[in-house]
Amino acid sequence: MEKVELGKSGLKSAPIIFGGNVFGWTLNEKESFKILDELFELGFNTIDTADVYSRWANGVPHGTSERIIGKWMKERKLRDKITLITKGGSSLQPGGPKNNTRDYLTGAVKDSLLRLQTDYIDLYFTHFDDGETPVEEALEAYQKFRENREIKHIGASNFSSERLQKALDIANEKKILAYEVFQPEYNLMVRYKFEGEIEEICTKNNLGVTPYFSLASGFLTGKYRKKEDFEGKERKMFADKFLNNRGEKILKSLDKISEKHGISQAGVALAWLMNRPGVSAPIASATKSSHLKSFTEAVKVSLSNEDMEVLNKAGETE
């Protein structure tokens, strides 16, 4: 499978990154290993996780996703074949304050290395900007880990355009480790969080872009078209807000393109992201073997300019 470059970082990734938020949440360890095995066999080598993943699951502690991934890599002896991404800086308690201080991030990185059973992390993200800590404090903390070869590259996620630009400017001024990849929420349903100022900053600075919620928490799979479809589903809290006129219009456009190419709506939604300006590789999750089919569909399909225009117009206004 042809790899893509994540901006100027030099990191190479599969064209779709697997989102590890499902590990320890909707998938137990055995089920997670099965999906990871199948994912690797298909040629997808990049996995994204975070120290907080599984924190919201009943009785499942934070860091469970990292523990599962670490155990899988060790048992399969695949660490050197995986591009590993994790994040820190978000609260370990749902709804709690973010923390980008040097001491907090130093502890977070060390804990993640232990859970992942690895000596290094390929790409480490500041998960959320706390809005208060000087941006250079996080960068200086990461610089130490870079010097120790425990972090290879760093990225920012969920930053405002002002704080992202400030972090880039200060890194340049102080000649310290700089963010090389940005991770926004971005999909056909949610476009405003990336398009515009953030996109311009990423393009100007040659930042890799790895969008999360690429399928709008499952809404863009086309499986959820009325409120009853969400009943009893974990995704209800994230995706039932998309059940509106705009959502219906977007689903109809996905139906049209998926029928034309003979692939799933999810495959089309991922392909749309892969073809958007500035995007390096979208992040998507799967809980069943059949869900991985949309990954290979997205990689293989060739969307025409007309296809892209149909999708673009459907999702224009919010």
N, C-alpha and C positions, 0 to 999 in steps of 0.2 A: 504494500500500500504506500502510495506517495505521501511523504510527510510535508507539513507546512512549517514555516518559521514563525516564531512568536516575536514579531517585531525585530528589534536590533539585539535581542538577548543572545541570539545564537542557539537557543533551544529549538529543537525540532519536535513536532508533535503529530500524532494522528490528526486528520482533519476534523474529527469530533472527539471531544474530551468527555470521559465518563464521570458523571457526578456521583460522588460517594456518599451523599446525604442519605441514601436509602439503606446503607449498611447499618444494622442495629436498630433501624426504625421500622421500615416495612419488610426488611429481609433479615432473617437471623444469620448466624455465622455460616451454617451449612449452605443455605440458599445464596448467601453472598459469594462464597467460594465458587459455587456453580456458575454464577453469572460472570465472575471475574475470569474463570477458566475459558468460558465461551468467548468473552470479549477479547481476550488475548489471542485466542486461536483465529479470530477474525482479523487480527492485525491492528487492533486499537490498543495503543501502548501508554496513553496518558490518563492519569487518574487524579481527580480533584476532590479534596476533602477539607475538613476544618476541625479545630479542636473542640468546637461546640456541638458538632453533629451527633445527634441522638439525645441531646439534652432535653428535648420536649417529649421524648417517648416515655410512656409510663414505666417507671422502674428501671429505665436504662440510663446509665450515667453518661455524661459528656465524654467525648473521646472514644466512644465505642467504634465509630467508623474507622478512626485511625488504627485502633487495636486490631480490627479485623483485617484491614489492608496490610498492616505490618506482619501479621501472622501468615497471611496468604503469600506475601512476597518471600518470606523466610522459608516456608515449607516448600514452595515451588522453585526456590533459588533463582528468582527473577529480578532482584533489585536492580541490576545493571541494565536491564532491558525495559525498565519502566521510567517514564517521565513523571515524577511525583510532585504534586502540588498540594500544599496545605495552607492554612490561614490562622491568624490569631489577632486578638485585639477586641473581639466581641465579648460581651458578658457571658460568663458561664451559667448565669441564671436568666431565664426568659424575662425580657423586659428590663434587665439590669443595665447599669451604665457601661459604655464602652471604655476601653482603657488602652492608650497608646504610649504610656510612659515606658521609659527604658527598663525599669525593674520588672514591670509586668510582662513586657514582650520578651525579655530575656528568659524569664521563667516559663513563658508559654512555648517558646522555641525548644527549650530543653525538654519539657514534658512531651512535646510532639515527637521529638527524636526518639525518646524512650518508647512511646506507644507504637511508633512506626517501625521500631527495631532496625533503625538505619543510622549510618554515620553522617548522612547528608540529605538535604532537601533540595530538589532541583529548582523549585520556584515557591517562595514564601510570600503570602499576601498579608498586608494590613487589612483585616477583614472589613472593619468600619472605622471611619475617622471619628475620634471622640470630640473633635471640634475645639479642643482646649489645649492639649499638649502641643508644644512647638513641633512642627513637622520634622525638624532636624533630629529631634530626640529619638524617634523611631529609626530613622536612617542610620544614626550613629550606633544604635544597638545592633542593627543588622550588619553594619560594617565589621563589628567584632566577629560575628559568626562567619562572615565571608572570609575574613583573614584566617579563621580556623578551619575553613573549607567545610563548614557544616551547613551553610546556605550558599547556593550558587548564584541565584538571581532573586530579585524581589519585585513585587507588584502591589498595586493599590486597588481596592475594591470599594465601591459605594462612596467615593469622595465627591465633593462638589467641585465644579470646575476651578473655583478660586483656590481651594486648598490643594488640588492636584497640581496646578500650575506653580503654586508657591513651593511645593515639595520639589518639583523639578528644577526650579530656579535656584533654590538653596543648595541642592545636591551639586549643581553645576558650579556655583560660587565657591563651595567648600571642597570641591573635588572629592566627594564621598559617594558611596554607593547610591545609585538612583533607581527609582521605579522604572521598569522596562516593559511591564505588561499591566493592562487595566482590565478589571472585571466588573462590567455593569449588568444590571438587569436589562435585558433587551430581547424582544421578540416581536412578532407581528402585532400583538395586542398592546405591548408597552414599548413605545418607540422614543418617547420624550426624554427618558432617562439617559439616553446615549446620543441621539441625533442632535446636532447643534454644537454648542460650545465644547462639550466633552469630546465629541468626535473630532472636532477641529484640533484640539490639543493633542489627542492621540496621533492624528495624522502628521501634524507639524513635528512632533517629537519621535515619530516612528515607534510608537508603543504598540506592542501586540495587544489584541483585544479578544477576550474570551468570555462571551456573554453567558450569564446563567439564567435559569428559568426560560430556556430556549423554546420550550413547548408550553409556556404559560401554565405551569403546574398541571400539565396534562390536557388543558382545554383545547390546544391545537391538534390533538390527536383525533378530534371529531367525535369522541366517545360521549362527551357531555353536552347535550343540547337543550336540556330542560332541568329544572331544579331537582326533580325526582332522580335524575341520573347520578347526583352527587350523594344521595342519602347513604349513610354508612361508609362513605369514602373518606380517607384521611385528607384527601386533596380539597375537600369542600371549603375549608377555611381559607385556601389560597385562590381558588379558581372560580367559585360561583359568581364572583363579582363581574365576570366577563359575559354573563348571560344578559346581553342587551342587544340593541339594534346593530351596533357596530360589530359585536361579536358574531352575530348571525351573518352579517355581510362577509366577514373574513372567513367564516367556515364555508360559506358558499363558494368563495374564490378558491379555497383549498380543495373543495370537492371537485371543482371544474378542472384544476390542474392535475390532481391525483388521478382522475379518470382518464385524462389525456395521456398520461405517462404510464398508467397502470401500476402506480405505487401508492403507498399509504399517505394520508394527510400529514402524518408526523414526518414522513420522509420529505415531503414538499416543504413543510415549515422549516426543517433543518437546512435543506438546500437553499431556501431563500436567505437564511442567515449567512450561510457560507458564501453567498454571492453578494452580500451587502458590502459597500465600501468600508474599508478599515478593519473588517472582522477577520481574525486569524482562524479561530476554531471555536465553535459553540460548545457549550457544556450541556449534556443531556444524560438522564438517568434511565434505567430499565429495571423492572422487577421480574420480568419473565423472558424466557429465551426468545419468544415470538417478538418481543419489543425491540430486540437488537436488529431485527430485519430492517427497521426504518433507518438505522445507521448506515447499513450497506446501500440501501436505496438512495439515500441522500448523497453519498459519495459517488455513486455511479451515474445518477441522473444528470442530464444537461438541460437546465432551464433556459428557455429562449428569452430574448429581450421582451417579447410579448407576454410570456409567462410572468416575468418579474413585474411588468407594468400592471398586470391584472392584480397581483398580490399587493403591490405598492399602493395602488389606488384604493383597494378595499380597506387598507389600514391607515389611510392618511389622517383622518380627523379622530380626535379622542375626546 
